[in-house]
Amino acid sequence: MRKSGVLLPVASLPSKYGIGAFSKNAYKFIDQLKAAGQSYWQILPLGPTGYGDSPYQSFSTFAGNPYFIDLEELIAEGYLTEEECESYDFGDNERYIDYEKIYLSRFKILKIAFGRSNIKETEEFQKFIANNAYWLEDYALYMAVKNYFDGVSWIKWDDDIRLRKKSALEKYKSKLEDEIAFYQFQQFLFNKQWEALKEYANEADIKIIGDIPIYVAFDSADSWAHPELFQFDENGEPIAVAGCPPDGFSATGQLWGNPLYNWDYHEKTEYKWWVERIAYSFKLYDVVRVDHFRGFDEYYSIPYGSETAEIGSWEKGPGYEIFKEVRKQLGEVNIIAEDLGFLTESVLKLVEETGYPGMKVLEFAFDSREESDYLPHNYVKNCIVYTGTHDNETIVGWYKNLNPDDKKLAIDYLDIKDKTDEDIHWKFIKLALSSVANLAIIPLQDYLGLGNEARINTPSTVGGNWKWRLLEDEITEELVEKINKVTKLYGR
């Protein structure tokens, strides 16, 4: 079945308190997707963000971001007053998120709600804690202890709790009981509100495409609570970390710094943690995009302490075995393989063996030096086409910055006669929608025809990322009708 959808991070939705949330604006966006004839809403990871604000560096691979909790619903439920919410500074720029102000305000306002809730006594709350104990217990304790140590990474905590000595775990559970309950409360609210929003989307025949990063952050509950999963020494320090080698984009490569998995251990456990992680993802989403799929075939290992990614080696990953186990334990699941970048024969073979659809990005297609697999005439049906992703320029910004030879190829390929480029974004949107790909996903910024001021992320840069937001009435009825018309035109 030919379908299409829109890519928009939850954080990018308009809302009253500084950042997109599970608010009435999210429900309105789902209504607009339905009216526009769309079948999918693709989002970015929903985890709690740390320093740098990246959803790909989260304090937990299971937990949800408390920034997305809708404060207006808490007002309606009597946990907060409008005056209390208005008294905090969440930033005054509707177009861009001010993460510092959100960080300094959101937890204070949620703590007021927590103090009034009496939720700890409810059966619903206790059931939520019991059902999610396998990750929630460690996460809530981790965040409470992290606050106790002024926010530093667990590697800098006192040795007894850093190394999870039994006496230390008991001591901090008792000492920080209320703070632990506060973090459980946040997750309860997140989960309840997200479930309601997802149910609303599904009832409107909109499926949610979620996103899980292959790696977890070093500064996370996962790496502190389960050191056996990773390549750590006896002191809990990484032996090697993740990244990408030098290439045309970066002369020194990309040093991500995430801990690498101890795949031998995972194999012995029949990939239990991974299966749990993927199973949990399918509670949250209808389809799961696995970021950096190549890392399951081979991963780039950089010695811990390196300042760049120049010195490293490719090591063998678990390959098809992990997905065989996922299939065996969970049955057939809807996974998208993020298979972008340089792909070796073995990666291509792995994607083919899993049967998961890969990704095609039009911005990668127009290289005048060589024939590209990203050009639509080379597609197979079992793929997902994008004009661009959250890591790319907007289509308008990209086209403007194309070098002359590549731009000429694009002009010839699309038979562009109007050199004013006024509606250039629609040319590429139609190219994606008209392709044989089973699914086409268009970032909302491309439907709006916005330039690089609306870009979500520029990889390997710090500051200025993950901030762009949609304005309240930016999606007009005319735009919704136009999207609907072009979606029908190409049988999606």
C-alpha positions as CSV (number, residue, x, y, z in Angstrom):
1,M,0.0,0.0,0.0
2,R,1.3,3.4,-1.0
3,K,1.2,5.8,2.0
4,S,2.7,9.1,3.1
5,G,3.4,11.0,6.3
6,V,5.0,14.0,7.9
7,L,8.1,14.4,10.0
8,L,7.8,16.8,12.9
9,P,9.4,16.4,16.3
10,V,7.1,16.7,19.3
11,A,9.3,19.5,20.7
12,S,8.7,21.5,17.5
13,L,4.9,21.8,18.0
14,P,3.5,25.1,19.1
15,S,2.4,25.2,22.7
16,K,1.9,27.7,25.5
17,Y,4.9,27.0,27.7
18,G,8.1,27.2,25.6
19,I,8.3,23.7,24.0
20,G,6.1,21.4,22.1
21,A,4.1,19.0,24.3
22,F,1.2,16.5,24.4
23,S,-1.1,19.5,24.4
24,K,-4.2,20.5,22.4
25,N,-1.7,21.6,19.6
26,A,-0.6,18.0,19.2
27,Y,-4.2,16.9,18.8
28,K,-4.8,19.7,16.4
29,F,-1.8,18.6,14.4
30,I,-3.2,15.0,14.2
31,D,-6.5,16.5,12.9
32,Q,-4.5,18.4,10.2
33,L,-2.6,15.2,9.2
34,K,-5.9,13.4,8.8
35,A,-7.5,16.2,6.8
36,A,-4.3,16.3,4.6
37,G,-4.8,12.6,3.8
38,Q,-1.7,11.5,5.7
39,S,-1.2,8.1,7.3
40,Y,2.0,8.6,9.4
41,W,3.5,11.1,11.9
42,Q,7.2,10.5,12.3
43,I,8.8,11.9,15.5
44,L,12.3,11.9,17.0
45,P,13.2,10.0,20.2
46,L,11.1,10.9,23.2
47,G,13.7,10.4,25.9
48,P,14.7,13.0,28.5
49,T,17.4,15.1,27.0
50,G,20.7,16.0,28.7
51,Y,23.5,18.5,27.9
52,G,23.3,19.6,24.3
53,D,19.5,19.0,24.2
54,S,19.9,16.1,21.7
55,P,17.1,13.5,21.8
56,Y,19.9,11.1,20.7
57,Q,21.8,11.6,24.0
58,S,19.2,10.7,26.7
59,F,19.4,9.9,30.4
60,S,17.4,6.7,29.7
61,T,16.5,4.6,26.7
62,F,13.1,3.8,28.3
63,A,12.1,7.0,30.0
64,G,10.1,9.9,28.5
65,N,10.9,13.6,28.4
66,P,9.1,15.5,31.2
67,Y,9.2,18.6,29.0
68,F,6.5,17.1,26.9
69,I,4.0,16.8,29.8
70,D,1.1,19.1,29.0
71,L,0.8,21.7,31.8
72,E,-2.6,22.8,30.6
73,E,-3.9,19.4,31.4
74,L,-2.4,19.6,34.9
75,I,-4.2,22.9,35.3
76,A,-7.5,21.3,34.2
77,E,-7.0,18.5,36.7
78,G,-6.4,20.9,39.5
79,Y,-2.7,20.1,40.1
80,L,-1.6,23.6,39.0
81,T,-3.1,27.1,38.5
82,E,-2.7,29.1,35.3
83,E,-1.2,31.9,37.5
84,E,1.5,29.5,38.7
85,C,2.4,28.4,35.2
86,E,2.5,32.0,34.0
87,S,4.8,33.1,36.8
88,Y,7.7,31.0,35.3
89,D,9.8,32.1,32.4
90,F,9.7,29.5,29.7
91,G,11.2,31.8,27.0
92,D,9.4,34.4,24.9
93,N,10.5,33.3,21.4
94,E,7.7,31.3,19.8
95,R,10.0,30.2,16.9
96,Y,12.9,28.8,18.9
97,I,13.1,26.8,22.2
98,D,15.1,28.2,25.1
99,Y,16.3,25.0,26.7
100,E,18.0,26.7,29.6
101,K,14.8,28.5,30.6
102,I,12.8,25.3,30.2
103,Y,15.2,23.4,32.4
104,L,15.2,26.0,35.1
105,S,11.4,26.2,35.1
106,R,9.8,22.9,34.2
107,F,10.9,20.7,37.1
108,K,9.9,23.4,39.6
109,I,6.4,23.6,38.2
110,L,6.1,19.8,38.0
111,K,7.2,19.6,41.7
112,I,4.3,21.8,42.7
113,A,1.9,19.5,40.8
114,F,3.6,16.4,42.5
115,G,3.1,17.9,45.9
116,R,-0.6,18.3,45.4
117,S,-1.3,15.1,43.5
118,N,-1.5,12.5,46.3
119,I,-0.9,10.2,43.3
120,K,1.5,7.9,45.2
121,E,-1.5,6.3,46.9
122,T,-3.5,5.6,43.8
123,E,-3.8,2.1,42.3
124,E,-3.2,3.4,38.8
125,F,0.2,4.8,39.9
126,Q,1.2,1.7,41.8
127,K,0.3,-0.5,38.8
128,F,2.4,1.7,36.5
129,I,5.4,1.4,38.8
130,A,5.0,-2.4,39.0
131,N,4.6,-2.8,35.3
132,N,7.7,-0.7,34.5
133,A,9.9,-1.7,37.4
134,Y,12.5,-3.3,35.1
135,W,13.7,0.2,34.0
136,L,11.8,2.8,36.1
137,E,13.4,1.7,39.4
138,D,16.9,2.3,38.1
139,Y,16.0,5.5,36.2
140,A,14.2,7.2,39.1
141,L,17.0,6.4,41.5
142,Y,19.6,7.5,39.0
143,M,18.0,10.9,38.5
144,A,17.6,11.4,42.2
145,V,21.2,10.6,42.9
146,K,22.4,12.7,40.0
147,N,20.6,15.7,41.5
148,Y,22.1,14.9,44.9
149,F,25.5,15.1,43.3
150,D,24.7,18.5,41.5
151,G,24.0,16.9,38.1
152,V,27.4,15.4,37.4
153,S,27.8,12.2,35.5
154,W,27.6,9.0,37.5
155,I,31.3,8.3,36.8
156,K,32.1,11.2,39.3
157,W,29.8,10.0,42.1
158,D,31.1,8.5,45.3
159,D,32.6,5.0,44.7
160,D,30.0,3.2,46.7
161,I,27.0,4.4,44.7
162,R,28.9,4.7,41.4
163,L,29.7,1.0,41.7
164,R,26.2,0.2,43.0
165,K,27.2,-1.4,46.3
166,K,24.2,-2.9,47.9
167,S,24.5,-0.8,51.1
168,A,24.8,2.4,49.0
169,L,21.7,1.5,46.9
170,E,19.7,1.0,50.1
171,K,21.0,4.2,51.7
172,Y,20.1,6.4,48.7
173,K,16.7,4.8,48.2
174,S,15.8,5.7,51.8
175,K,17.5,9.1,51.8
176,L,16.0,10.2,48.5
177,E,12.6,8.5,48.7
178,D,10.6,11.6,47.9
179,E,12.8,12.7,45.0
180,I,12.6,9.1,43.5
181,A,8.8,9.3,43.7
182,F,8.9,12.7,41.9
183,Y,10.7,11.1,39.0
184,Q,8.3,8.2,38.9
185,F,5.4,10.8,39.0
186,Q,6.9,12.5,35.9
187,Q,7.1,9.2,34.0
188,F,3.5,8.3,35.0
189,L,2.2,11.6,33.6
190,F,4.3,11.3,30.5
191,N,3.1,7.8,29.8
192,K,-0.6,8.6,30.5
193,Q,-0.6,11.7,28.3
194,W,1.3,10.0,25.5
195,E,-0.9,6.9,25.5
196,A,-4.0,9.2,25.1
197,L,-2.4,11.1,22.3
198,K,-1.3,8.0,20.4
199,E,-4.7,6.4,20.8
200,Y,-6.2,9.6,19.3
201,A,-3.8,9.4,16.4
202,N,-4.5,5.7,15.8
203,E,-8.3,6.3,15.9
204,A,-7.7,8.9,13.2
205,D,-5.8,6.2,11.2
206,I,-2.5,8.0,11.8
207,K,0.3,5.7,12.8
208,I,3.3,6.9,14.8
209,I,6.8,6.3,13.6
210,G,9.2,6.5,16.5
211,D,13.0,6.5,16.6
212,I,15.5,4.6,18.7
213,P,19.2,5.5,18.7
214,I,21.4,2.4,18.4
215,Y,23.5,3.7,21.3
216,V,22.7,4.9,24.8
217,A,24.4,7.9,26.4
218,F,27.3,7.2,28.8
219,D,25.6,9.6,31.3
220,S,22.5,7.5,31.5
221,A,20.7,5.2,33.9
222,D,21.3,2.3,31.4
223,S,25.1,2.5,31.5
224,W,25.2,3.0,35.3
225,A,22.7,0.2,36.1
226,H,23.9,-2.3,33.6
227,P,27.6,-2.0,33.1
228,E,27.7,-5.6,32.0
229,L,26.0,-4.6,28.7
230,F,28.9,-2.4,27.7
231,Q,32.6,-2.5,27.0
232,F,33.6,-1.1,30.5
233,D,36.6,-1.9,32.7
234,E,36.2,-2.9,36.4
235,N,36.0,0.8,37.4
236,G,33.0,1.4,35.2
237,E,35.0,3.4,32.6
238,P,34.6,2.7,28.9
239,I,37.4,0.8,27.1
240,A,36.3,2.2,23.7
241,V,33.5,4.5,22.5
242,A,31.4,5.0,19.4
243,G,31.8,7.4,16.4
244,C,32.5,7.6,12.7
245,P,35.9,7.7,11.0
246,P,37.1,10.7,9.0
247,D,35.3,11.3,5.7
248,G,34.3,14.0,3.2
249,F,32.2,15.7,5.9
250,S,34.7,15.7,8.7
251,A,38.5,15.5,8.5
252,T,38.8,14.2,12.0
253,G,35.7,12.0,12.0
254,Q,32.8,12.1,14.5
255,L,33.5,11.3,18.2
256,W,30.1,10.5,19.6
257,G,31.5,9.1,22.9
258,N,28.7,6.6,23.5
259,P,29.6,3.4,25.2
260,L,29.9,0.4,22.9
261,Y,28.1,-2.8,23.5
262,N,29.7,-6.0,24.8
263,W,28.0,-8.1,22.1
264,D,29.4,-11.4,23.5
265,Y,27.4,-10.8,26.7
266,H,24.3,-9.9,24.7
267,E,24.6,-13.0,22.7
268,K,24.8,-15.2,25.8
269,T,21.5,-13.6,27.1
270,E,19.7,-14.1,23.8
271,Y,19.8,-10.3,23.4
272,K,17.4,-10.0,26.3
273,W,18.0,-6.2,26.9
274,W,17.6,-5.4,23.2
275,V,14.4,-7.4,22.9
276,E,13.0,-5.6,26.0
277,R,14.0,-2.3,24.5
278,I,12.4,-3.0,21.1
279,A,9.3,-4.5,22.8
280,Y,9.0,-1.3,24.9
281,S,9.4,0.9,21.8
282,F,6.4,-0.9,20.2
283,K,4.3,0.1,23.2
284,L,5.1,3.7,22.4
285,Y,5.1,3.6,18.6
286,D,3.5,1.7,15.7
287,V,6.7,1.7,13.6
288,V,10.3,2.0,14.9
289,R,13.1,3.5,13.0
290,V,16.4,2.2,14.2
291,D,19.1,4.8,14.0
292,H,22.6,3.9,12.6
293,F,21.5,0.5,11.5
294,R,25.0,-0.1,10.1
295,G,26.3,-0.5,13.7
296,F,24.7,-3.9,13.9
297,D,26.8,-5.1,11.0
298,E,30.1,-3.4,11.9
299,Y,30.8,-0.6,14.4
300,Y,33.6,1.9,14.6
301,S,35.5,1.6,17.9
302,I,37.6,4.5,19.2
303,P,39.9,4.1,22.2
304,Y,38.5,5.8,25.2
305,G,40.2,9.2,25.9
306,S,40.8,10.0,22.2
307,E,40.2,13.6,21.3
308,T,39.1,12.9,17.8
309,A,37.8,9.9,15.8
310,E,40.9,9.6,13.6
311,I,42.3,6.5,15.4
312,G,39.8,3.7,15.5
313,S,38.9,0.3,14.0
314,W,35.9,-1.4,12.5
315,E,34.7,-4.3,14.6
316,K,32.1,-7.0,13.9
317,G,28.6,-6.5,15.3
318,P,26.0,-9.1,16.0
319,G,24.6,-9.1,12.4
320,Y,21.4,-10.9,11.7
321,E,21.4,-12.9,14.9
322,I,20.0,-10.1,17.0
323,F,17.0,-9.6,14.5
324,K,16.5,-13.4,14.4
325,E,16.0,-13.2,18.2
326,V,13.7,-10.2,17.9
327,R,11.6,-12.1,15.3
328,K,11.6,-15.2,17.4
329,Q,10.5,-13.4,20.6
330,L,8.3,-10.6,19.3
331,G,7.1,-11.9,15.9
332,E,7.0,-9.7,12.9
333,V,7.6,-6.1,13.8
334,N,7.5,-2.9,11.8
335,I,11.1,-1.7,11.8
336,I,12.8,0.9,9.5
337,A,16.5,0.5,8.9
338,E,18.3,3.8,8.9
339,D,20.8,2.7,6.3
340,L,22.2,6.1,5.2
341,G,25.9,6.9,4.5
342,F,28.5,4.6,3.1
343,L,27.1,1.1,2.9
344,T,29.3,-2.0,2.5
345,E,28.2,-5.2,0.8
346,S,27.7,-6.8,4.3
347,V,25.4,-4.0,5.5
348,L,23.3,-4.2,2.3
349,K,23.1,-8.0,2.8
350,L,22.0,-7.5,6.4
351,V,19.2,-5.1,5.5
352,E,18.1,-7.5,2.7
353,E,18.1,-10.4,5.1
354,T,16.0,-8.7,7.7
355,G,13.5,-7.6,5.0
356,Y,13.2,-4.2,6.7
357,P,12.7,-1.2,4.4
358,G,15.7,1.2,4.1
359,M,15.7,4.9,3.6
360,K,16.2,7.0,0.5
361,V,16.9,10.7,0.9
362,L,16.5,13.0,-2.2
363,E,19.1,15.4,-0.9
364,F,21.7,12.6,-1.4
365,A,20.5,11.8,-4.9
366,F,22.0,14.6,-7.0
367,D,25.7,14.0,-7.2
368,S,26.8,14.8,-10.7
369,R,30.0,12.7,-10.3
370,E,28.3,9.4,-10.1
371,E,25.0,7.4,-10.5
372,S,23.2,7.4,-7.2
373,D,21.0,4.8,-5.5
374,Y,19.0,7.7,-4.1
375,L,17.6,8.7,-7.5
376,P,14.0,7.6,-7.7
377,H,14.4,5.5,-10.9
378,N,16.7,3.2,-8.8
379,Y,14.2,2.6,-6.0
380,V,12.5,-0.7,-5.0
381,K,9.1,-0.6,-3.5
382,N,10.3,-1.7,-0.1
383,C,11.8,1.6,1.0
384,I,10.9,4.9,2.6
385,V,11.7,8.1,0.6
386,Y,12.4,11.4,2.3
387,T,13.1,14.8,0.8
388,G,15.4,15.2,3.8
389,T,15.7,14.2,7.5
390,H,16.1,16.1,10.8
391,D,19.9,15.9,10.2
392,N,19.7,17.7,6.8
393,E,19.1,21.1,5.4
394,T,15.6,21.9,4.5
395,I,15.0,21.2,0.8
396,V,14.8,25.0,0.0
397,G,18.1,25.6,1.9
398,W,19.8,22.6,0.3
399,Y,18.8,23.6,-3.3
400,K,20.0,27.1,-2.7
401,N,23.4,25.8,-1.6
402,L,23.8,23.2,-4.3
403,N,27.0,23.5,-6.4
404,P,26.4,24.3,-10.1
405,D,27.0,20.8,-11.5
406,D,24.7,19.1,-9.0
407,K,22.1,21.8,-9.4
408,K,22.2,21.3,-13.2
409,L,21.6,17.5,-12.7
410,A,18.6,18.4,-10.4
411,I,17.2,20.8,-13.0
412,D,17.5,18.3,-15.8
413,Y,16.1,15.4,-13.7
414,L,13.1,17.4,-12.6
415,D,12.8,19.3,-15.9
416,I,12.8,22.6,-14.0
417,K,12.0,25.5,-16.3
418,D,11.2,28.2,-13.9
419,K,14.6,29.6,-12.6
420,T,13.0,31.7,-9.9
421,D,12.9,28.6,-7.7
422,E,9.7,29.9,-6.0
423,D,8.0,26.6,-5.7
424,I,11.1,24.4,-5.7
425,H,10.1,22.5,-2.6
426,W,6.9,21.3,-4.3
427,K,8.9,19.9,-7.2
428,F,10.9,17.7,-4.8
429,I,7.9,16.8,-2.7
430,K,6.1,15.6,-5.9
431,L,9.3,13.7,-6.9
432,A,9.2,11.8,-3.6
433,L,5.4,11.2,-3.6
434,S,5.5,10.0,-7.2
435,S,8.2,7.4,-6.6
436,V,7.6,3.7,-6.2
437,A,8.6,3.8,-2.5
438,N,5.8,2.3,-0.4
439,L,6.1,5.2,2.0
440,A,7.0,8.9,1.6
441,I,7.8,11.0,4.6
442,I,8.1,14.8,4.1
443,P,9.5,17.1,6.9
444,L,6.9,19.7,7.7
445,Q,9.4,22.5,7.0
446,D,9.6,21.3,3.4
447,Y,5.8,21.5,3.0
448,L,6.1,25.1,4.4
449,G,8.9,25.9,2.0
450,L,11.2,27.2,4.7
451,G,14.9,27.8,4.5
452,N,17.7,26.6,6.7
453,E,16.6,28.9,9.5
454,A,14.1,26.0,10.1
455,R,16.7,23.3,10.2
456,I,16.4,20.9,13.2
457,N,20.0,19.7,13.5
458,T,23.5,20.2,12.0
459,P,25.5,17.1,12.9
460,S,28.9,17.6,14.6
461,T,27.9,21.1,15.8
462,V,27.0,22.3,19.3
463,G,24.5,25.0,20.0
464,G,21.6,26.1,17.8
465,N,20.2,22.6,17.3
466,W,16.9,21.0,18.2
467,K,15.3,24.4,18.7
468,W,13.0,25.1,15.7
469,R,9.3,25.3,16.4
470,L,6.1,25.6,14.3
471,L,4.1,28.8,14.8
472,E,0.5,28.5,16.0
473,D,-1.4,29.2,12.7
474,E,1.4,28.3,10.2
475,I,-0.4,25.3,8.8
476,T,-3.2,26.9,6.9
477,E,-6.3,25.3,5.5
478,E,-5.0,26.1,2.0
479,L,-1.8,24.1,2.8
480,V,-3.8,21.2,4.2
481,E,-5.9,21.1,1.1
482,K,-2.8,21.3,-1.2
483,I,-1.1,18.4,0.7
484,N,-4.3,16.3,0.4
485,K,-4.6,17.0,-3.3
486,V,-1.0,16.0,-4.1
487,T,-1.3,13.0,-1.9
488,K,-4.3,11.7,-3.8
489,L,-2.7,12.6,-7.1
490,Y,0.1,10.1,-6.5
491,G,-2.1,7.4,-5.0
492,R,-1.0,7.7,-1.4
